[in-house]
Every structure is written in structure tokens, then in C-alpha cells.
Amino acid sequence: MDQKDFLKLAHYDRLLQLAGESHEPLALQSTLAAAVGVCGNRRFLAVATDPAIASGAIGVAEALDLRGLIKRAQRDNLALVLVIDSAGARVTEGVAIQGALRRLFADLLAARAAGLATIAILGRNVFGGASMLAMICDVRLYAERTRLAMTGPAVIQSHNSVCAGTVAETIAAANRLEHDPQGAPITDDAIATGPRLRDALHRVLAQRLPDFKDWLRRHDTDLPARLTDGPACGTANAVHRIDSGVVALRGSRLAGPRDVIQLVDALKTVPTNNRITIDCEWTGHSTRLADENLLLSQYLSYLCGVIHAIEARGTWVCLQIAGTLSGGLYIALAGAASEVRLADGGRVLTLPQDILDAFVQLPATPEPDADMLIDYGVIDAIET
């Protein structure tokens, strides 16, 4: 295979492929690499995860660096190019990563709403929170061998009793592009080389990118419509709108696309400038293959964007965690909330406990107390 195959390069060399020899490298404190480059007549700031270290997982340090780079791109009027090859959140850092991702998503959504152009170039693996970051961007460029999913393939396979080939087909770039109108292949064959990558980036930078309102409007239409085309999957969850502005999320099933749309519909019925409390007992995002096939990452990112838009219009959005909340669902709900409060008996986990036990196998550690959760930015206060 061509030695310049993009997916075979180290993360810093990927930046060189994009920005060229005249790039300006940026000093960072994490495993990320970043540089300012020029493509056509457009300057951009590119940042790449490092798949050689912890499968490119995003930890607290990476999230902090990304937040600084978002601000740099805004300040210098640069397009932001995220080169993502990542297994998602670095769960070995414990629940602190949830607080770091919460702040990162808040910053990225605010920057997008303020007009920052964002492009995601996708490497081999784009899983979990990394897939949600990609879905928030204006445009995504897929390598032919990209795999994108809210949940890793081993977990999907074990939770659905299907063969590895079925999972691979579901999370492959070709299937994702069917549901991603703002996605495009880098190249028509299996090898994404530097020149082809720059050509694809040049085409994107030369066009008018959809703004944040366009992004929301497209999702308002496309995501509910997709459900009518997908396989029927009943829900044991329920969204209850209460007259006082409380939206109660009840049910034991992990939340999928239908649950997200039901919640969005409820949130949109609350009048402008009121206070909304999302009283959540849902535990996490779905691992069902049927839900993953509908591009679950896109639904969760959309939910986060909807909450940001509601909050930005002057409505106070309080997430009240009344059960055990984990994973991407926590990020989708907390990432744009005005305030996160922990009710009596509430907990926040990086992933659902059965996944932590079976796949992560972290050594037992004391569960952080409320003060630690506040210090981490996971919650803002205890509900009294």
C-alpha cells in the first residue's frame, strides 16, 4: 500500500499532509498535535488525535487543549479542522473526563453558533464522544475505511448477538454516508493520500458551510423522518411534560433515536424565557444495533445542539440527575445545560456499569463525592 496512505501516518504527519511544510506548529500539553496551515486562500487550524496512544482517547488534558484551540481559531478567524482517530473518552481517568467533555462540548457549540467553520476529517476509528464531536462539525470527510459509532464494535456485538461482519457493515463509512448529507468521502478508492486529502479539504473550504441554524433546521426535519424508514423498535422509556416546566425522563431502556426525538419535541413546547428542568432517570445511550444503524451519534449531538439553542435564547436549562447517568447521554444533556444538579441517589458514570465491568475492567476506586464532582465540573450543585 502507498506509504503516504493517510490512515497509516502518525498524527503529526497527518497534519503535514494537510498543512504542508510551511505550517506553523502549536505547542500543546496533551497527546494532540496542532498546526496552522493554508489551503487555497483559506487559513485553518488543524488538530489531530494520536491513535498510537490509548487509541487516540480524549482525556482531560486533550479536552483542555481542544478548548484552547477553539478559542484560538475564533480569535484568529481560522477554520477549525479536527482530524479525529479516537476510541472516545479516556475512561481510565474516571468521571473527571465527563466534566472535561461537558465543557468542551459547550465551547464547541457556542463557537459554532458564533460562526466558527468546523470540519472533521475522520481516521480509522471514531467512537463514543469522538463521534459526537465529529457530528457537531459543519462537514465530515470520511476515509473509505473509517468506522464511526457511538459504541465500540465489541460492545455492540456482545449486546446484540450478531456476527462481527454485521457490526462492521453497520458502522462502516459507506453506511454512515447514507445518513450524513454533510459527509463526503475523501477519495473514491481505499487509499486517502495527502494530495487527495488536501483536494477534499480545499473543496470544503471553498464552499459556503451550513451555519448552526441551518444545521439545526436540517436535523429538525431529517432525523424524525429517518425513524419512519428504520426498523420498528418500541421503547420502555417515557418523556413527561409537566406544566411547571419540568420534563421528566423515566424508563429503564438505554436511550435511542426515538427517545431523543421525543425529548426534543417536549423541550420545544416550553415557552421562551421560562426555566426548564430536565429530571433525568435515563441511564445512558443505546447499544442496540438498530439504533446504531440510524447513526445514534448524530441524534445525541443534535440533542446537545437543541439544548444549546434553547439556553442561548434566554431559557435556563437545568439538568437534574435523579438516577445513574452515563456516557454520551450525559454529554448530550449536560454539554449545553445552564446548570447540572445531582438529586439524592443520583450518580454519574463514564459508561454503563455492565460495560465498565465487562470491557474496561478498571480497578475498583472510591466513588467521587459531591464536592469532587463539582470540582471536576461534572455537576454544579446538589439538589436539596
Secondary structure, 3 states (H helix, E strand, C coil): CCCCCHHHCCHHHHHHHHHCCCCEEECCCCCCEEEEEEECCEEEEEEECCCCCHHHCECHHHHHHHHHHHHHHHHCCCEEEEEEEECCECHHHCCHHHHHHHHHHHHHHHHHHCCCCEEEEEEEEEECHHHHHHHHCCEEEECCCCEEECCCHHHHHHHHCCCHHHHHHHHEHHHHHHCCCCEEECCCCCCCCHHHHHHHHHHHHHCCCCCHHHHHHHHHHHHHHHHHHCCCCCCCCEEEEECCCEEEEECCCCECHHHHHHHHHHHHCCCCCCEEEEEECCCCECCCHHHHHCCHHHHHHHHHHHHHHHHHCCCEEEEEECCEEEHHHHHHHHCCCCEEEECCCCEEECCCHHHHHHHHCCCCCCCCCHHHHHHHCCCCEECC
